[in-house]
Amino acid sequence: THVRHGDDGKWLRGELQKAIAEHRPDILVHTGDVTLDGAESEWQAFVEAMKDISVPLEYVWGNHDMPLKKTEFAKGGLTHYRDIGNYRLIFIDTAYDGPFVGSYTSIPESEFAAIKATAETKKKILIFAHHPLAKDAPHFRLRNADAVLALFAGADVIAVITGHFHGAYLANEGKVLYSGVAPLARHQRNHTWSQSKGYRIVELQTGCLKTR
């Protein structure tokens, strides 16, 4: 969303209200780059925009949000999970220092134990992160993605949904569906007008996953 100020927030709220009315989702997931520069004022503009949104929200930090990890707002975007019925939604924080302002980065090995602990479940797992994890990801793949995915060996992962790359893509690797999400930003900085804006719908019914 790359929110800069209140006007961006108002625009985002309007877009989300239309989407919620159409799709009636059970949960919203933000795959990072909530803000443009990680400023506390940008985060507050996002929070203000979301206060009238009745659907539960989960999010992870993106590389643009990294300064927020040093503030009182840090906790929500760190690695965590939420169980919904027979599914576990795991949210992995991939926002760490690296080349090109964190666009090419790795998750520190000191975080691996916490990530592995989230996979200790019999439920089907959907992973959400900012940096792409798929081998066939178009751009900006997490540098130690293979090591991170190995933490889920033996777990029933069915999908990995990420942000960062400004486009929607799909890639099947084994039994796992990897996908990206188009940006939903009001402005042009970091987004060319040729790039589609939008969001991804994920539907889970009787063991079947559909997305568009």
C-alpha positions in Angstrom: 0.0 0.0 0.0 3.0 2.3 0.6 0.9 4.8 2.6 2.4 8.3 2.8 -0.3 10.3 4.6 -4.0 10.7 5.4 -5.1 11.1 1.8 -3.5 7.8 0.8 -5.2 6.3 3.8 -8.7 7.6 2.8 -8.2 6.3 -0.7 -7.1 2.9 0.6 -10.1 2.7 3.0 -12.5 3.4 0.1 -10.9 0.6 -2.1 -11.0 -1.9 0.8 -14.6 -1.0 1.6 -15.6 -1.7 -2.0 -13.7 -5.0 -2.0 -15.2 -6.1 1.4 -18.7 -5.4 0.2 -18.1 -7.5 -2.9 -16.2 -10.5 -1.5 -17.2 -10.5 2.3 -13.8 -11.9 3.4 -13.2 -13.5 6.8 -9.7 -11.9 7.1 -7.5 -9.4 5.4 -3.7 -10.1 5.1 -1.2 -7.3 4.3 2.0 -8.8 2.8 4.2 -5.8 3.7 5.3 -2.3 2.6 2.4 -0.9 4.6 4.1 2.5 4.6 6.4 4.3 2.1 9.3 5.2 4.3 8.6 3.5 7.6 7.7 6.8 9.3 5.5 6.7 12.4 3.2 9.3 10.8 2.7 7.0 7.8 1.8 4.1 10.1 -0.7 6.3 12.0 -2.3 7.3 8.7 -2.7 3.6 7.9 -4.1 2.8 11.3 -6.6 5.7 11.0 -7.7 4.4 7.6 -8.3 0.9 9.0 -10.2 1.8 12.1 -13.6 1.6 10.2 -12.7 -1.7 8.6 -14.6 -4.4 10.4 -12.7 -7.4 9.0 -9.8 -8.8 11.1 -6.4 -7.7 9.8 -3.0 -9.5 9.9 0.2 -8.1 8.4 3.9 -8.6 8.1 6.6 -5.9 7.6 8.1 -5.1 4.3 11.5 -3.6 3.6 9.9 -0.1 3.4 8.6 -0.6 6.9 11.9 -1.6 8.6 12.2 1.6 10.7 8.9 0.7 12.4 10.5 -2.4 13.8 12.5 -0.1 16.1 9.3 1.6 17.5 6.5 0.7 19.9 4.5 -0.6 16.8 7.0 -3.4 16.0 5.2 -6.4 17.4 2.3 -6.9 15.0 4.4 -7.3 11.9 6.8 -9.9 13.4 6.6 -13.6 12.8 3.3 -15.1 14.2 0.4 -17.2 13.3 -3.4 -17.5 13.4 -5.5 -20.7 13.4 -8.8 -20.6 11.5 -10.7 -23.9 11.5 -8.5 -26.6 9.8 -6.0 -24.0 8.6 -3.0 -22.3 10.1 -2.0 -18.9 8.6 1.7 -18.2 9.3 3.0 -14.7 8.9 6.8 -14.6 8.5 8.8 -11.4 9.0 11.3 -11.1 6.2 12.2 -7.4 6.6 15.9 -7.3 7.4 18.8 -5.3 6.2 20.3 -6.3 2.9 21.4 -4.9 -0.5 19.2 -2.4 -2.3 17.5 -1.1 0.9 16.5 -4.6 2.0 15.1 -5.7 -1.4 17.6 -8.6 -1.5 17.8 -9.9 2.1 18.0 -13.0 4.3 16.2 -13.9 7.5 18.8 -14.2 10.3 19.3 -17.8 11.5 18.6 -16.6 15.0 14.9 -16.4 13.9 14.7 -19.9 12.6 13.6 -21.6 15.8 10.7 -19.2 16.1 9.7 -19.9 12.5 10.0 -23.6 12.9 7.8 -23.6 16.0 4.9 -22.1 14.0 4.9 -25.2 11.7 4.3 -27.6 14.6 0.7 -28.3 13.7 -1.5 -30.9 11.9 -3.4 -28.2 10.2 -3.0 -27.2 6.6 -0.6 -24.2 6.4 -0.7 -21.0 4.4 2.5 -18.9 4.6 2.4 -15.2 4.1 5.6 -13.1 3.8 6.9 -10.0 2.1 9.8 -11.3 0.1 9.0 -14.0 -2.5 10.0 -17.6 -1.6 9.3 -19.5 -4.8 12.2 -20.7 -7.0 10.4 -19.3 -10.0 9.6 -15.9 -8.4 10.0 -13.1 -10.9 12.2 -10.9 -8.7 13.6 -10.2 -5.3 13.5 -13.8 -4.0 14.5 -14.1 -0.3 18.2 -14.9 -0.4 17.9 -17.9 2.1 14.4 -18.9 0.9 15.5 -22.6 0.6 16.7 -22.7 4.2 13.5 -21.0 5.4 11.3 -23.4 3.5 13.2 -26.4 4.9 11.9 -25.4 8.3 8.5 -26.6 7.1 9.7 -30.0 6.0 7.0 -32.5 7.1 4.3 -29.8 7.5 1.3 -29.6 5.3 2.0 -26.4 3.5 -0.5 -25.7 0.7 0.3 -22.1 -0.3 2.8 -19.3 0.0 1.6 -15.8 -0.7 4.0 -12.9 -0.8 4.3 -9.2 -1.7 7.4 -7.1 -2.6 7.4 -7.8 -6.3 4.8 -5.4 -7.8 2.8 -7.9 -9.8 0.6 -10.9 -9.4 2.1 -14.2 -10.4 1.4 -17.9 -9.8 3.9 -20.8 -9.6 3.3 -24.4 -8.6 6.2 -26.2 -7.0 5.3 -29.7 -6.0 2.0 -29.5 -4.0 2.5 -25.9 -3.0 1.0 -22.9 -4.8 3.2 -19.8 -4.7 1.6 -16.5 -5.6 2.3 -12.8 -5.5 -0.1 -9.8 -4.9 -0.4 -6.7 -7.0 0.2 -3.4 -5.1 -2.8 -1.4 -3.9 -1.1 2.1 -3.8 -2.6 5.4 -4.7 0.6 7.0 -6.0 3.3 6.4 -8.6 6.4 6.3 -6.6 7.8 2.7 -6.7 4.8 1.8 -8.9 4.6 2.5 -12.7 1.2 3.2 -14.1 1.6 0.1 -16.3 1.5 -2.1 -13.2 -1.9 -3.4 -12.2 -3.3 -2.4 -8.8 -5.4 -4.8 -6.8 -5.5 -7.6 -4.2 -5.6 -11.3 -4.2 -8.7 -13.3 -3.2 -8.0 -16.7 -1.5 -10.9 -19.1 -1.0 -10.6 -22.3 1.1 -13.5 -24.8 0.9 -13.4 -28.5 1.9 -9.7 -28.8 1.3 -9.7 -26.9 -2.0 -7.8 -23.7 -2.5 -8.9 -21.2 -5.2 -7.3 -17.8 -5.8 -7.6 -14.9 -8.3 
